[in-house]
Amino acid sequence: MTIDEKYQRLLAVISAQERTAVAFSGGVDSSFLCYAAAAALGDKAIAVTVVSPMLPKSEINCAEAVARKVGIEHILIEEAEINEEVAANPKERCYFCKKIEFGNILKAAQERGINTVLDGSNLDDLGDYRPGLKALEELRILSPLREAGLTKADIRELSRRFDLPTWDKPAFACLASRIPYGERIDREKLARVEKAEDALRTAGFRQFRVRSHENIARIEVAPEERRRFFDETLLDSVSHSLKSYGFVYVALELEGYAMGSMNRAIFTAHS
């Protein structure tokens, strides 16, 4: 199928629903899905964002801006506490987290007379370790981007065509993904990572992660951005900032950013 045929298929899949709620994180995929849902269903589609310690304020601000641009009703629901199964941070953490998060989104939708929730998983998501997809299946959450055969590249291209500000937004995952499996998650660690990543953003980096290993910050930036760290002034500035947030040591991942790099520990353990 051509990219235009995939988009028409996406609209048809969404239009088959009477009313729908989009699980909206403010990322590339869910922003595009909001646009498509509004195009297909008009005011019969809403967007729901879960405000939790896992989602930084910058992402919430982005979601609000996209919702305004798209013209879709945007609901924010609070999830202030970290569930114990999530806080324990087992390798199935994403399953527990998604089960709770999407359960709350489904509840908020049903309170508004909506029984269908859509998520932004795309075709490429099937190629990584994603236990959260099992939770979506159990809750009967629909993934129309996958059903329409849309890849990440397709979504970025269509987002560019429709003038969505997220079309070239760097990939993002929840803050919990910065902490190795088995290391307990708490609000303080998540807040520290959020501040550290804000510092990298302020320094002009586009694609990055700050992986938190107890008192060590391990910085990942896009391979093409690594050369910036040959600047000693920048090295000192970043190090001082991250240490002021509570890290004792600051290290740089020499190979640069890699999506899902925390999953290497799982694959290594089973190899």
N, C-alpha and C positions, 0 to 999 in steps of 0.2 A: 504493500500500500504506500501511496505517496503521503507526505506529511499533511496535505490538505484533506485527503481521504480519512486519515487517522483523526483529524480534528472533527470532521463531520460525524464520524463514528462516536467520538466522545460526546458530542452534543446529543446524539440520538440516545446513548446510554443514559445520560442525565435526564433528558426529556421524558424518559419512560417512568420517572418518579413523579408523583404528584407534588410533593414538597420535599425539601432536603436540607440537611445541615452539613456544612463543610467543616471538618476538623482543621483549624487554621492556625499554623504556627508562625506565619510570616515569611516562610522560606520560599524558594523558587517554585517548587511543585504545588504546594497548597495555595500560593498566590495565584498561579495560573488556573488552578482548579476553581478558585473563587470566581475568577473572570468567566470561565466557561459555564459555571453554574448560574451566574447572573444572566449570561447571554441566553442560556437554554430555558430558564424558569422565571426570570425576572424577580419580582418580590416574593416568589414562593421558595426562594433559596435564602438561607442565612449562613453566616460564618460564626464559628464558636472557637474561642481561644481559651485554653486553660492557663491561668496565671499561677505559676508555681515557682519554687526555688530553682527548678531545673532550667527555666527559661529566662535569659537575661532581659533586662529592661529594654535594651536596644532592639531586640526581636519583637517585643510587644509594641514598641513605637512604630516599627516597620509594618507590622500587621495592621495597626490602626490607620496608617497612611495609605496602605494598599486598599483596605476596605472602603475608605473614603473615595479613592480614585475609581474603584470598580463600581461603587454605588450599591454595595451589598450591606444588609443589616448585620452588625457585628456585636456579638455577645461575648462578654468577658466573665469567666467563672473562676472563683478563687479556690486554690488547692494549697492551703498554707502549710500543711504538715507533710512530712516525708514518711510514707508507709514503711513499716518495719521490714517487710520482705524486700523492698527496694533499697532501704538504707543498708541492709546486710550486703548488698552488692554481689550476689552470685552471678554466674555467667548467664543465668536466665533473667537477669534484672529487667531487661527491656520487655520481656513478656509480662512480668508483674506490673511494671509501670504503665504499659499500654492498656492492660486490662482495667486498671483503675482509671486512667485518664479518659479512655474512650467510653468506659462505663458512665463517667460523669458527663461526658458530652452527650451521650445517648439519653441520659436522664433529662438534661437541660432541653434537648430537642423535643422529647416526648411531652414535657411540660408545656410546650408550645404547639402541640398537636402534630409534631413531625416524627415519623418513625424510621426514616432513612438517614444514615450518616455516611458521608463520603470521606475517604482519606486520600492523601496525595502520593501514595506509593506508585512508582513508575516501573517500567519493565526492567530497568537496570538493577533495581533493588533485589531482584531474585538471585543475584550473583554474589551476595555477601551473607555473612552470618547475621540474620535478623529474626531472633525469636519473637519479636513483637508481632510479626505477621500472623503467628498462630493465635494470638489474642484477638486480632481483628477478625479472623475466621470464626472464632468461637462466639464473638459478639455480632456476627453477621454484618460487619461493616463492609461497604462496597468500595472497591478500588478502581474507579472508572478509567484512570490514566493507564493502568496496566491492561485493563480489558480492551482499551482502544489501541494497544500496542505502542504507546508513546514512550520513547526513551528520554533520558535527561537532555540529550542534544536537541531532540524534537521540541521539548518543552521550552528550552531556552530560545530556540529560533521563533517559535510561535509567540512567546512572551515579548520578544523584540518587535515582532510585527505589530502586536497589539499595544505597544508602547507601555508595557509594564515596567516599573522601575527595578524589578527584581530579575530581569532577564539575564544580567551578568553578575548577579550577586554570588559571592563565594559560597561553597557548600557549608552547611552548618548542621550540627547535631546537638542534642541537649547536653547541658553541662555535666551531667552524670557520666557521660562517655569520656570525660577527661581523667577519671579516677580508675585505677586498675581493679579488675574483678578481685573480690576478696577483701579489699580495703574499704572500711566502713565510710558511708557517705553521710555528711551532715551539712547543715545550712552554712556553717562557717567555711568549710572547704569549698563549697560551691560559690560563695560570695568572693572568696579569695581568687578563685579561677576567673570569675567574671571581671574583677578589677584588673587582673593581670592581662586578660585578653583585650580589655578596653585600652590598656597602656600600649599594646602592640598596634591596635587600630589607630590610636592617636599618633604613633610613630610613623604611620603611613603604610603599614603592611596590609595586604589584602586577604591572603589565604593563610590561616594560621590556627594553631591550637596550643594551649598551655596544658600539658599533661601533668597532673599532680600526683607525685609519688611520695606520700607522707610530707616531709619537709623539703622535698626537692621539686622544683619546677623544671620540667623538660619541655623546651620550646620547639615546636615544629612550624616552619614557614614553608611556603611553596619553594620547590627547588630553585626556581629562577630568582627568588628573593634572598637566598642565603648569602649572596655576595655582599649584601648591605652590612652584614655583621663583621666585615673587615674594618669597619670604622670603629676605632677604639672609643670614641666619644659616645657612639650609639650603644656599644656594648656596656659601658659603664652606666649610662642612663637607664637602659632596660633592667640591668641587674639591680641597681639601687631601687627602682620602682617596685620590682617584684619582691625584693627583700623587705621593703617597707610594708607590704601586705601580709607578711608572716612567713614567707619562704626563707629557709636558711641557705639553701644552695640553688643556683640557677644554671642550667645546662642547656646546650643546643643539640638537637637531633641532627647529626651530620648529613643524613640522607634527605632531610627535609620532610615536609608534610606528606602523609599518606592516609587516605581515607580508611577508617576501620583499623588503624594500626594497633589499637589496644586488643584487637581480636587475635593478634599473632600468638599471644600467650596460650589461647585455647587450642589453636591449630598445632603449636609446638608440643603441647602436652599430649596430644593424641597422635603425633607422628611417630 
